[in-house]
Amino acid sequence: MKVVIQRCQNASVSIDGKVFNHIDKGFTVLVGFTQDDTSYDIDYIVKKIINLRVFDDENGIMNKSILDEGGSVLSISQFTLYADTKKGNRPSYFKALNGSESIKLYEEFNNKLGQYIKVLPGIFGADMKVSLVNDGPVTIIIDSKEK
């Protein structure tokens, strides 16, 4: 499992020209799964997200978590996180988990993360337009296989 976390002032996801979900301060999280991902990968990533200290404290030092800040998460499924670009110029997605299995893990991820903070998802498999104001900018990539 791989996630790209962007600290944001606000973010939204639109589908067919209409805003589907919107958050204020928090994280935009792009979420991808590969063939051997399990609930253990999800648990690892959820724990990392809720405890990641990337929000400024009173001294301007990144020392607070999203739990401390009371922020929300905009969760977006993103199979292209597993793009393989080693050969040629057209990415291959053979490392990405198939859609029917991936949607189950994506829903499990959102449910588990939602036990700690407010999570607003996109629509799995939809053509989504994601907008955000990256705060910092702060962008963190976490791969559950690189523990």
C-alpha positions in Angstrom: 0.0 0.0 0.0 1.2 3.4 -0.9 -0.1 6.8 0.0 0.8 10.4 -0.9 -0.2 12.8 1.9 -0.4 16.5 1.2 -1.0 18.9 4.1 -3.6 21.3 2.8 -5.5 24.4 3.8 -8.5 23.1 1.8 -9.2 20.5 -0.8 -12.1 19.2 -2.9 -12.9 16.5 -5.4 -15.3 17.1 -8.2 -17.1 14.6 -10.4 -18.9 15.6 -13.6 -18.3 19.3 -12.8 -19.9 19.2 -9.4 -18.1 19.2 -6.0 -18.6 15.8 -4.5 -16.6 16.4 -1.2 -14.7 19.2 0.3 -12.5 19.6 3.4 -10.8 22.5 5.1 -7.5 22.1 7.0 -6.2 18.6 6.9 -4.7 16.1 4.5 -5.4 15.1 0.9 -4.4 11.5 0.8 -3.9 9.7 -2.5 -4.3 5.9 -1.9 -3.0 3.0 -4.0 -2.9 -0.8 -3.5 -0.7 -3.6 -4.9 -1.3 -7.4 -5.1 -0.1 -8.5 -1.6 -1.6 -5.7 0.5 -3.7 -6.8 3.5 -5.4 -5.3 6.5 -2.0 -5.1 8.2 -0.8 -2.7 5.6 -3.9 -0.6 6.1 -3.4 -0.6 9.9 0.2 0.5 9.5 -0.7 3.4 7.1 -3.6 4.6 9.3 -1.4 4.7 12.4 1.2 6.7 10.4 -1.3 9.2 9.1 -3.0 10.0 12.4 0.3 10.4 14.2 2.3 12.1 11.5 3.6 15.3 13.1 3.6 17.8 10.2 1.4 20.6 11.6 3.1 23.6 13.2 3.1 24.1 17.0 3.1 27.5 18.7 6.8 27.9 17.8 6.3 27.2 14.1 7.9 23.8 14.3 6.1 20.8 12.6 5.3 19.0 15.8 1.5 18.4 15.8 -0.5 15.6 14.3 -3.8 15.8 12.4 -5.4 14.6 15.6 -4.0 17.6 17.5 -5.2 19.9 14.8 -8.7 18.4 14.4 -8.2 18.3 10.7 -10.0 16.1 8.1 -8.9 13.8 5.3 -9.9 13.9 1.6 -9.2 10.3 0.5 -8.7 9.7 -3.2 -8.2 6.2 -4.7 -5.2 6.4 -7.1 -4.0 3.2 -8.8 -1.4 5.2 -10.8 0.8 5.3 -7.6 1.9 1.9 -8.8 2.9 3.0 -12.3 6.0 1.3 -13.6 8.0 3.6 -15.9 11.1 1.5 -16.4 10.4 0.6 -20.0 9.4 3.1 -22.6 7.3 6.2 -22.0 3.9 4.6 -21.4 3.5 3.5 -17.8 2.5 0.0 -17.0 0.1 -0.7 -14.1 0.7 -4.4 -13.6 1.7 -3.8 -10.0 -1.6 -2.1 -9.1 -4.2 -4.3 -7.5 -7.3 -5.0 -9.7 -10.3 -2.8 -9.1 -12.6 -5.4 -7.5 -10.0 -6.2 -4.8 -8.7 -2.7 -4.5 -12.2 -1.2 -3.7 -12.5 -3.5 -0.7 -9.2 -2.3 0.7 -10.0 1.3 -0.1 -13.3 1.1 1.8 -11.6 -0.7 4.7 -8.9 2.0 4.8 -11.5 4.8 4.9 -13.5 3.1 7.6 -10.4 2.5 9.8 -9.1 6.0 9.4 -12.6 7.3 10.0 -12.5 5.8 13.5 -10.0 8.6 14.4 -10.7 11.5 12.2 -13.3 12.7 9.6 -12.7 11.1 6.2 -14.4 12.2 3.0 -13.7 10.0 0.0 -13.9 10.4 -3.7 -15.8 7.8 -5.8 -13.7 4.8 -6.5 -13.0 4.4 -10.2 -14.7 7.8 -11.2 -13.0 10.4 -13.3 -12.3 12.8 -10.5 -10.8 16.4 -10.5 -8.9 17.0 -7.3 -8.2 20.6 -6.2 -6.2 21.6 -3.2 -4.1 24.3 -1.6 -1.0 22.5 -0.4 0.1 24.1 2.8 3.8 24.5 3.0 4.1 22.8 0.6 4.2 19.6 2.7 4.0 16.3 0.8 4.9 12.9 2.4 5.0 9.5 0.7 4.5 6.4 2.8 4.9 2.8 1.4 3.7 0.1 3.8 6.4 -2.2 2.3 9.2 0.1 3.4 8.8 -0.3 7.2 
